[in-house]
């Protein structure tokens, strides 16, 4: 696989392709890295995959946000030739030997990324553990938990039966034997729009400033402005106290 290191316009790097290997961004690490960049400290390049049209960030999300924070318009990147899926596969093993140490939640996310994929889940536990840099038993436990959930769902599939008129109908057996009641103060269930709208997976930092920049970077200015208007309108409808500016 061809690789080369060069400076890339930071706005050209996509972060919304499911390549974020961590559960969340550590804001303190972003602050620390931004100070190092400002001081001129040499930092390792981020890792991106280029599919001929798009640069997908696979490793270096804290460095990416540190550069965003100090408003650098370019970032040093190690560029691999590959697809978005190549970037995701690379990301599950990222940070195992360098950078901010992975948490157990980060490792869990990495392993589940492979186990919940139709193709990658066919690999053995040992191969997945090597790819994700996790232990073999850890992968085995997560796979077993997924198998249990899948089995429970299969039991709840609709059952077909013939009516007294000779027609075929289906019965939803998921709630048989269950008694569910909703109290007077329980919120109404959220209804999904029909047909389902196109969605983009995006890992947002908890800091609102970084989160706003992530939305603008991934979705563009027009979407961000529309989202802002929608949020303001929604909050007004909820009769929040105090003026909304």
C-alpha positions in Angstrom: 0.0 0.0 0.0 1.5 3.4 -1.1 2.0 5.9 1.7 3.4 9.4 1.7 3.6 12.2 4.3 2.5 15.7 3.3 0.5 18.8 4.6 -3.2 18.7 3.8 -5.8 21.4 4.1 -7.6 20.4 7.3 -11.0 21.1 5.7 -10.4 18.4 3.2 -10.2 15.7 5.9 -13.5 13.8 6.6 -14.1 12.7 10.2 -17.7 11.5 9.8 -17.1 8.1 8.2 -17.1 5.9 11.3 -13.4 6.0 11.6 -13.2 7.5 15.1 -11.6 4.7 17.2 -12.4 6.2 20.6 -15.7 6.6 22.4 -15.1 10.3 23.1 -12.6 13.1 22.7 -10.5 14.1 25.8 -10.7 17.9 25.9 -7.7 18.2 28.2 -5.5 16.3 25.7 -6.7 18.6 22.9 -5.7 21.6 25.0 -2.3 20.0 25.7 -1.7 19.2 22.1 -2.8 22.7 20.9 -0.1 24.2 23.2 2.5 21.9 21.8 1.6 22.8 18.3 1.6 26.5 19.2 5.1 26.2 20.7 6.3 24.6 17.4 6.8 21.1 18.8 7.2 18.4 16.2 4.1 16.2 16.5 3.5 12.9 14.7 1.4 13.2 11.5 -2.2 12.1 11.6 -3.1 9.1 9.4 -5.6 9.4 6.6 -6.8 7.1 3.8 -7.4 8.6 0.3 -9.8 6.8 -2.0 -9.2 9.1 -5.0 -11.8 11.7 -3.9 -11.9 11.9 -0.1 -9.4 11.9 2.8 -10.7 9.8 5.7 -9.1 10.4 9.1 -8.1 7.0 10.7 -5.8 8.0 13.5 -5.0 11.3 15.2 -8.4 12.8 16.2 -6.9 14.6 19.2 -4.2 16.1 17.0 -6.9 17.1 14.4 -8.9 18.9 17.0 -5.8 20.6 18.5 -5.1 22.1 15.1 -8.7 23.1 14.7 -8.5 24.9 18.1 -5.5 27.0 17.1 -7.1 27.6 13.7 -4.4 25.9 11.6 -5.6 25.5 8.1 -3.2 22.6 7.3 -2.1 19.5 9.1 0.8 17.1 8.5 -0.7 13.7 7.4 0.5 10.3 6.5 -1.5 9.5 3.5 -2.4 5.9 2.6 -4.1 4.8 -0.6 -7.4 3.1 0.4 -11.1 3.2 0.9 -13.3 4.4 3.8 -13.5 0.7 5.0 -9.7 0.5 4.9 -9.6 3.5 7.2 -12.1 2.0 9.6 -10.1 -1.3 9.7 -6.9 0.6 10.4 -8.6 2.7 13.1 -9.7 -0.2 15.3 -6.0 -0.9 16.2 -4.9 2.7 16.4 -3.4 4.1 19.6 -2.5 0.7 20.9 1.2 1.6 21.2 1.2 5.4 21.1 -0.7 8.5 22.0 -3.4 8.6 24.7 -3.9 5.2 26.2 -7.1 3.4 25.1 -9.8 2.8 27.7 -11.7 -0.5 27.9 -14.6 1.3 26.3 -12.4 2.3 23.4 -11.3 -1.4 23.0 -14.9 -2.5 23.2 -15.9 -0.1 20.5 -13.1 -1.3 18.2 -14.0 -5.0 18.6 -17.7 -4.4 18.1 -16.9 -2.5 15.0 -15.6 -5.7 13.5 -18.1 -8.1 15.1 -21.1 -6.1 13.9 -19.8 -6.0 10.4 -21.2 -8.6 8.0 -17.8 -9.4 6.4 -15.3 -8.8 9.2 -17.4 -10.7 11.8 -16.6 -13.9 9.8 -12.9 -13.7 11.0 -11.8 -15.8 13.9 -11.6 -14.3 17.4 -7.9 -14.5 17.2 -7.6 -12.6 14.0 -10.0 -9.9 15.3 -8.0 -9.6 18.5 -4.8 -9.1 16.5 -6.4 -6.4 14.3 -8.0 -4.6 17.3 -4.9 -5.1 19.5 -7.2 -6.6 22.2 -7.0 -9.9 24.0 -8.5 -13.1 22.5 -10.8 -13.8 25.5 -12.1 -10.2 25.4 -13.2 -10.7 21.8 -14.7 -14.0 22.6 -16.9 -12.6 25.4 -18.1 -9.8 23.2 -19.0 -12.2 20.4 -20.9 -14.4 22.8 -22.9 -11.5 24.1 -23.8 -10.6 20.5 -24.9 -14.1 19.8 -27.2 -14.1 22.8 -28.8 -10.8 21.7 -29.2 -12.2 18.2 -30.9 -15.4 19.4 -33.3 -13.4 21.5 -34.3 -11.3 18.6 -34.8 -14.3 16.3 -37.3 -15.7 18.8 -39.3 -12.5 18.5 -39.7 -12.7 14.8 -43.3 -12.4 13.5 -45.1 -15.8 13.2 -47.2 -16.6 10.2 -50.6 -18.4 10.6 -53.7 -19.2 8.6 -56.9 -17.4 9.5 -60.4 -19.0 9.6 -61.0 -17.4 6.2 -58.0 -19.2 4.7 -55.8 -16.2 4.3 -52.2 -16.0 5.7 -51.5 -13.4 8.4 -48.6 -12.6 10.7 -48.5 -12.3 14.4 -45.9 -10.3 16.3 -44.8 -12.5 19.2 -42.2 -10.1 20.6 -44.5 -8.8 23.4 -46.4 -12.0 24.3 -46.2 -12.6 28.0 -45.0 -9.0 28.6 -47.1 -6.4 30.4 -46.1 -2.9 29.6 -47.7 0.2 31.1 -46.9 3.8 30.7 -47.5 6.2 33.5 -49.3 9.5 33.1 -46.0 11.4 33.2 -44.2 9.1 30.8 -43.0 10.8 27.6 -44.6 9.9 24.3 -42.5 7.6 22.2 -40.3 9.3 19.6 -41.6 8.6 16.1 -39.1 8.2 13.3 -39.8 10.1 10.1 -41.2 7.9 7.3 -39.6 7.3 4.9 -36.3 7.2 6.9 -34.1 10.2 6.2 -30.5 9.8 5.1 -28.2 9.9 8.1 -24.5 10.6 8.7 -22.7 9.1 11.7 -20.7 11.8 13.4 -18.7 11.6 16.7 -19.2 15.0 18.4 -16.9 16.3 21.1 -18.7 17.3 24.3 -17.4 20.8 24.1 -20.0 22.8 22.1 -17.4 24.9 20.3 -15.6 21.8 19.0 -19.0 20.1 18.3 -20.1 23.1 16.2 -16.8 23.0 14.2 -17.3 19.2 13.6 -20.8 19.7 12.2 -19.6 22.6 9.9 -16.6 20.5 8.8 -18.7 17.4 8.1 -22.0 18.8 6.8 -21.2 22.3 5.5 -22.2 25.9 6.3 -25.8 25.6 5.0 -26.6 22.6 7.1 -25.1 24.1 10.2 -27.2 27.3 9.7 -30.3 25.3 9.2 -29.6 23.2 12.2 -29.1 26.3 14.3 -32.4 27.7 13.2 -34.2 24.4 14.0 -32.7 24.2 17.5 -33.7 27.8 18.3 -37.2 27.2 17.0 -37.5 23.9 19.0 -36.3 25.6 22.3 -38.7 28.4 21.8 -41.6 25.9 21.4 -40.5 24.3 24.6 -41.0 27.6 26.4 -37.6 27.8 27.8 -37.1 30.6 30.3 -35.0 33.6 29.3 -34.4 35.1 25.8 -32.6 33.0 23.2 -30.1 34.9 21.3 
